[in-house]
């Protein structure tokens, strides 16, 4: 598949990442051109626009990690809301599309909302990103001050938490020792299926009572 960028058509081969020079207005034009399509993904940083066409493993890993979080939240009897796909944007500064996001502490802020004002309303409490093509940069989330970001890179879960004005790799504020659980689920999913991994997780949590 060739890379094609025209006013009528945007096409990238799977796994491709394309960086374009452009301003906020260019980003808005491209975003409107893509409309409600899920592919390619689009991101804006000051002065540049990035387009990315995910590989199949990207979607599988997004599904697995989001299911893990849902199972854990349900196990803890937490109230939450979740979104995918979703576009976060701050005019002239940033535009990003997290793979999956959860409102946990601030779920009340988004109940029933059809649109979120990123300049005045709280960000998601937890964001999931799958980085297969080096498209993701943790600092993309600094303008929004997302408290916790999970990034799966090279089959390894990195948990970033916002401390002052930067992200540091540490443990999750919601789920102790979650990296070990995620690694086990990844191994099961890679050797068998996502469903088997989630069944194992539910069984493991049930045995913790």
PyMOL commands that set and color helices and strands:
alter all, ss='L'
color gray80, all
select helices_A, chain A and resi 24-34+56-75+107-109+138-144+178-191+194-206
alter helices_A, ss='H'
color red, helices_A
select strands_A, chain A and resi 4-5+10-11+17-21+41-45+48-52+81-83+88-90+94-96+100-103+126-131+148-153+156-163+166-169
alter strands_A, ss='S'
color yellow, strands_A
deselect
rebuild
show_as cartoon
